[in-house]
Amino acid sequence: MKALITGGAGFIGSHLAETLLAQDVQVTVLDNLSSGRLDNILGMQGHPAFRFVLGSILDERVVNDQAAHCDVIYHLGAAVGVRLIVERPVDTIETNVKGTEVVLEAALRHGRKTFISSSSEVYGKEVPGHGKFRESDDLTFGTSLRFSYASAKALDEYLARAYFREKGLPVVIARFFNTVGPRQSAAYGMVVPRLVEQALSDRPLTVHGDGEQLRTFTWVGDGVRATVELMDTPAAVGEIFNVGSEEAITINDLARRILRLTESRSAIVHVPYEEVFGVGFEDPRTRVPDISRLRQTVGYRPTLSLDEILVRVIDYTRARLEGGGTHADAPAGRR
């Protein structure tokens, strides 16, 4: 089996590449390193079944050439991170929509089953009193440019489903909910690595808004396992799946838990959204998934509690900050 991973030098993509190599799959990573890192894939560079291609998902020739030499495609390449979305909305929309179109067209041309990585962001603004988000729920977007990412990802989903229904291309779509773990960068606004780095560096933990936003966090190893199992399951074709955890926590409590686990004496400081992202920024109060469809389809169960996830991220970050490891040193599996 030969797999192409777009965005494979990124956080989730690099862990997926490791998992597939461990299953004797030949892996080609296509990445332009705009947010991915060579450090993430250094540990795989000497593997005889691994190949790295420097290139963009917007380059039709490059994507077509790589699709011609694989059996399946995992499309994870995208512009990601709230900060990047707010600062560069045009690039976000163009990369995420056009890039997915290029990948789907190449997949159709060569008949390749394709995994489409989507996001919990597509749910947009929750309706007051709403419970856990289900794949069948309506999508509600606000006027903030923050939702440019959500709308682009939603269009990716519609496009993939259209290729499946109209052209018969086998696709699987997953909506990831706050996936975390080693190698995730704090540079793009990701909350867990940012708070952990601040705690370990004895800096104030900056919580945006009032900190009462309710979120869940998914261990990257669980997200990767769900991805592979969905692609191996015929019943998943043409469907959308939430991939996440149902263990919800407020950002305030998350910050306090990180302080406890790191034994840091840092303070928690609340920063208004407009100071970080500009006037008019909107942030959903609740983002908790219903994962029953994923559970019923592939028997999915999260393997780590939130505390266990945080301990692994803390250990990894501490080693990196102390110079004892690189982004490639901590795989998603057991350590």
C-alpha positions as CSV (number, residue, x, y, z in Angstrom):
1,M,0.0,0.0,0.0
2,K,1.2,3.5,-0.9
3,A,-0.2,6.6,0.8
4,L,0.1,10.3,0.0
5,I,-0.2,12.7,2.9
6,T,-0.7,16.3,2.1
7,G,0.5,18.5,5.0
8,G,2.4,15.5,6.2
9,A,5.2,17.6,7.9
10,G,2.6,19.2,10.1
11,F,1.5,18.2,13.6
12,I,-1.2,15.6,12.8
13,G,0.3,14.7,9.5
14,S,3.7,13.7,10.8
15,H,2.1,11.4,13.5
16,L,-0.1,9.9,10.8
17,A,3.0,9.2,8.6
18,E,4.7,7.4,11.6
19,T,1.7,5.3,12.2
20,L,1.4,4.3,8.5
21,L,5.1,3.4,8.3
22,A,4.7,1.2,11.3
23,Q,1.9,-0.6,9.4
24,D,4.3,-1.2,6.5
25,V,2.7,1.4,4.3
26,Q,4.9,3.3,1.9
27,V,4.4,7.0,2.7
28,T,4.9,10.1,0.6
29,V,4.6,13.5,2.4
30,L,3.8,16.5,0.3
31,D,4.3,19.8,2.3
32,N,5.3,23.4,1.5
33,L,6.6,23.9,5.1
34,S,4.5,27.0,5.5
35,S,3.3,25.7,8.9
36,G,4.8,22.2,8.8
37,R,8.4,21.6,10.0
38,L,11.2,19.5,8.8
39,D,12.0,18.6,12.4
40,N,8.6,16.8,12.5
41,I,9.7,14.3,9.9
42,L,13.5,14.1,10.5
43,G,13.1,10.8,12.3
44,M,11.5,9.2,9.2
45,Q,13.9,10.6,6.6
46,G,16.1,7.5,6.6
47,H,13.2,5.0,6.4
48,P,13.2,3.1,3.1
49,A,9.4,3.5,2.8
50,F,9.3,7.2,3.4
51,R,9.6,10.0,0.9
52,F,9.3,13.8,1.3
53,V,8.3,16.1,-1.5
54,L,8.6,19.9,-1.1
55,G,5.6,21.4,-2.8
56,S,2.2,23.0,-2.5
57,I,-1.3,21.6,-2.7
58,L,-2.1,24.5,-5.0
59,D,0.4,23.2,-7.6
60,E,-1.8,20.9,-9.8
61,R,1.1,19.3,-11.6
62,V,2.9,18.3,-8.4
63,V,-0.3,17.0,-6.7
64,N,-1.3,15.0,-9.9
65,D,2.2,13.5,-10.1
66,Q,2.1,12.3,-6.5
67,A,-1.5,11.0,-6.7
68,A,-0.5,8.9,-9.7
69,H,2.0,7.0,-7.6
70,C,-0.1,6.3,-4.5
71,D,-3.1,4.1,-3.6
72,V,-4.8,6.4,-1.1
73,I,-4.7,10.1,-0.2
74,Y,-4.8,11.6,3.2
75,H,-5.5,15.3,2.6
76,L,-4.4,17.2,5.7
77,G,-2.7,20.2,4.0
78,A,-4.4,23.5,5.0
79,A,-3.8,26.9,6.4
80,V,-4.5,26.5,10.1
81,G,-4.6,28.4,13.4
82,V,-6.9,31.2,14.6
83,R,-4.1,33.8,14.5
84,L,-3.2,33.0,10.9
85,I,-6.9,32.9,9.9
86,V,-7.4,36.4,11.3
87,E,-4.2,37.9,9.9
88,R,-4.3,36.3,6.5
89,P,-7.9,35.4,5.6
90,V,-7.4,35.6,1.8
91,D,-4.6,33.0,1.9
92,T,-6.7,30.9,4.3
93,I,-9.6,30.7,2.0
94,E,-7.6,30.2,-1.2
95,T,-5.4,27.5,0.3
96,N,-8.2,25.6,1.9
97,V,-10.7,25.7,-0.9
98,K,-8.5,25.6,-4.0
99,G,-6.1,23.2,-2.4
100,T,-8.9,20.7,-1.7
101,E,-10.3,21.1,-5.2
102,V,-6.8,20.3,-6.7
103,V,-6.5,17.2,-4.5
104,L,-10.0,15.9,-5.2
105,E,-9.5,16.4,-9.0
106,A,-6.2,14.5,-8.9
107,A,-7.8,11.7,-6.8
108,L,-10.7,11.4,-9.3
109,R,-8.3,11.3,-12.2
110,H,-6.4,8.4,-10.7
111,G,-9.3,6.7,-8.8
112,R,-7.8,7.2,-5.3
113,K,-9.8,6.9,-2.1
114,T,-9.4,10.2,-0.2
115,F,-9.5,11.3,3.4
116,I,-10.6,14.9,3.9
117,S,-9.5,16.6,7.2
118,S,-12.1,19.0,8.4
119,S,-12.6,20.8,11.7
120,S,-15.0,21.4,14.5
121,E,-14.9,25.0,13.4
122,V,-17.5,24.2,10.7
123,Y,-20.2,24.1,13.4
124,G,-19.7,27.9,13.7
125,K,-21.8,29.6,16.3
126,E,-23.7,27.3,18.6
127,V,-27.4,27.9,19.2
128,P,-28.1,28.8,22.9
129,G,-29.0,25.7,24.9
130,H,-27.4,23.5,22.3
131,G,-25.8,20.3,23.6
132,K,-23.1,18.2,22.0
133,F,-22.5,18.8,18.3
134,R,-23.7,16.1,16.0
135,E,-22.7,15.6,12.3
136,S,-26.3,16.2,11.3
137,D,-26.5,19.6,12.9
138,D,-27.0,22.8,10.9
139,L,-23.9,25.0,10.4
140,T,-24.2,28.6,11.6
141,F,-21.6,31.2,10.8
142,G,-21.1,34.7,12.1
143,T,-19.8,37.8,10.4
144,S,-16.3,37.7,12.0
145,L,-13.5,36.9,9.6
146,R,-12.7,34.1,12.1
147,F,-15.5,32.2,10.3
148,S,-13.6,32.4,7.0
149,Y,-11.8,29.2,8.0
150,A,-15.1,27.5,9.1
151,S,-16.8,28.4,5.8
152,A,-13.8,27.3,3.7
153,K,-13.7,23.9,5.6
154,A,-17.5,23.5,5.1
155,L,-17.1,24.1,1.4
156,D,-14.3,21.5,1.4
157,E,-16.8,19.0,2.9
158,Y,-19.6,19.9,0.4
159,L,-17.1,19.6,-2.5
160,A,-15.9,16.2,-1.3
161,R,-19.5,15.0,-0.8
162,A,-20.3,16.2,-4.3
163,Y,-17.4,14.3,-5.8
164,F,-18.6,11.2,-4.0
165,R,-22.3,11.6,-5.0
166,E,-21.9,12.9,-8.6
167,K,-18.6,11.3,-9.7
168,G,-18.3,8.2,-7.4
169,L,-15.0,9.2,-5.7
170,P,-14.7,7.4,-2.4
171,V,-14.2,10.0,0.3
172,V,-14.1,10.0,4.1
173,I,-14.5,13.2,6.0
174,A,-13.5,13.8,9.6
175,R,-14.1,16.9,11.8
176,F,-11.2,17.1,14.4
177,F,-11.9,18.7,17.7
178,N,-8.8,20.4,19.3
179,T,-6.2,17.7,18.6
180,V,-3.2,18.1,20.9
181,G,0.1,16.3,21.5
182,P,3.9,16.5,20.9
183,R,5.0,18.8,18.0
184,Q,2.0,21.0,18.1
185,S,3.2,24.6,17.8
186,A,2.0,27.5,19.9
187,A,2.8,29.9,17.1
188,Y,-0.7,29.8,15.5
189,G,-2.8,30.3,18.6
190,M,-3.2,26.7,19.8
191,V,-4.1,27.0,23.4
192,V,-2.6,23.9,25.1
193,P,1.0,24.3,23.8
194,R,0.8,28.0,24.5
195,L,-0.3,27.7,28.1
196,V,2.1,24.8,28.8
197,E,5.1,26.9,27.4
198,Q,4.0,29.9,29.5
199,A,3.8,27.8,32.7
200,L,7.1,26.1,32.2
201,S,8.8,29.4,31.4
202,D,7.3,31.1,34.5
203,R,5.3,33.5,32.4
204,P,1.7,34.5,33.0
205,L,-0.8,32.2,31.4
206,T,-2.8,34.3,29.0
207,V,-6.5,33.3,28.7
208,H,-8.5,35.0,26.1
209,G,-11.9,36.5,27.1
210,D,-13.4,35.4,30.4
211,G,-12.0,31.9,30.1
212,E,-15.4,30.2,30.5
213,Q,-15.4,28.8,27.0
214,L,-16.1,25.0,27.2
215,R,-13.8,22.8,25.1
216,T,-12.6,19.2,24.7
217,F,-9.1,18.0,23.7
218,T,-8.2,15.0,21.7
219,W,-4.9,13.0,22.0
220,V,-3.2,13.1,18.6
221,G,-2.6,9.3,18.7
222,D,-6.4,8.8,19.1
223,G,-7.1,11.1,16.2
224,V,-4.6,9.3,13.9
225,R,-6.0,5.9,14.9
226,A,-9.5,7.1,14.1
227,T,-8.3,8.4,10.7
228,V,-6.6,5.1,9.7
229,E,-9.5,3.0,10.9
230,L,-12.1,5.1,9.1
231,M,-10.1,4.8,5.8
232,D,-10.1,1.0,6.3
233,T,-13.9,0.8,6.9
234,P,-16.2,0.6,3.8
235,A,-19.2,1.9,5.8
236,A,-17.3,5.2,6.4
237,V,-17.2,6.2,2.7
238,G,-19.3,9.3,1.9
239,E,-19.8,10.0,5.6
240,I,-18.7,12.7,8.0
241,F,-17.4,11.9,11.5
242,N,-16.6,13.9,14.6
243,V,-13.2,12.9,16.0
244,G,-12.6,14.0,19.5
245,S,-13.2,13.6,23.2
246,E,-16.3,14.1,25.3
247,E,-14.3,15.2,28.4
248,A,-15.2,18.9,28.5
249,I,-13.4,21.7,30.4
250,T,-13.4,25.4,30.6
251,I,-10.2,27.3,29.5
252,N,-9.9,28.7,33.1
253,D,-9.9,25.2,34.5
254,L,-7.5,24.0,31.8
255,A,-5.1,26.8,32.8
256,R,-5.4,25.9,36.5
257,R,-4.8,22.2,35.7
258,I,-1.7,23.0,33.7
259,L,-0.4,25.1,36.6
260,R,-1.0,22.2,39.0
261,L,0.7,19.6,36.7
262,T,3.7,21.8,36.0
263,E,3.9,23.0,39.6
264,S,4.3,26.5,38.2
265,R,3.6,29.6,40.2
266,S,2.7,31.7,37.1
267,A,-0.4,33.8,37.3
268,I,-3.5,33.5,35.0
269,V,-4.1,36.7,33.1
270,H,-7.3,37.3,31.1
271,V,-6.8,39.2,27.8
272,P,-9.8,40.7,25.9
273,Y,-10.3,39.1,22.5
274,E,-10.0,42.5,20.7
275,E,-6.4,43.0,22.1
276,V,-5.4,39.6,20.5
277,F,-7.4,39.3,17.4
278,G,-8.9,42.8,16.7
279,V,-12.4,44.2,17.0
280,G,-15.3,42.0,16.1
281,F,-13.7,38.6,16.9
282,E,-16.3,36.0,17.9
283,D,-15.5,32.8,19.8
284,P,-18.1,30.0,20.4
285,R,-18.8,29.4,24.1
286,T,-19.2,25.7,23.7
287,R,-17.5,23.2,21.4
288,V,-18.1,19.6,22.6
289,P,-18.7,16.7,20.1
290,D,-21.1,13.8,20.0
291,I,-18.8,10.9,19.0
292,S,-21.4,8.2,18.9
293,R,-21.2,7.9,15.0
294,L,-17.5,7.3,15.2
295,R,-17.9,4.9,18.1
296,Q,-20.5,2.9,16.3
297,T,-18.6,2.8,13.0
298,V,-15.1,1.9,14.2
299,G,-15.5,1.2,17.9
300,Y,-13.6,4.4,18.8
301,R,-12.7,5.1,22.4
302,P,-10.3,7.8,23.6
303,T,-7.3,6.1,25.2
304,L,-6.0,9.0,27.4
305,S,-7.7,11.2,29.9
306,L,-7.1,15.0,29.7
307,D,-4.6,14.8,32.6
308,E,-2.6,12.1,30.8
309,I,-2.6,14.1,27.6
310,L,-1.4,17.2,29.5
311,V,1.4,15.3,31.2
312,R,2.7,14.0,27.9
313,V,2.6,17.5,26.4
314,I,4.3,18.9,29.4
315,D,7.1,16.3,29.4
316,Y,7.7,16.9,25.7
317,T,7.7,20.7,26.0
318,R,10.0,20.6,29.0
319,A,12.5,18.5,27.2
320,R,12.3,20.8,24.1
321,L,12.7,23.9,26.2
322,E,15.7,22.5,28.0
323,G,17.3,21.4,24.8
324,G,16.8,17.7,25.5
325,G,14.7,16.9,22.4
326,T,13.4,18.1,19.1
327,H,10.0,18.2,17.5
328,A,10.7,14.7,16.1
329,D,11.5,13.0,19.4
330,A,8.1,12.2,20.9
331,P,5.9,9.9,18.9
332,A,2.1,9.8,19.4
333,G,2.1,6.3,20.8
334,R,3.1,5.2,24.3
335,R,6.4,6.5,25.6
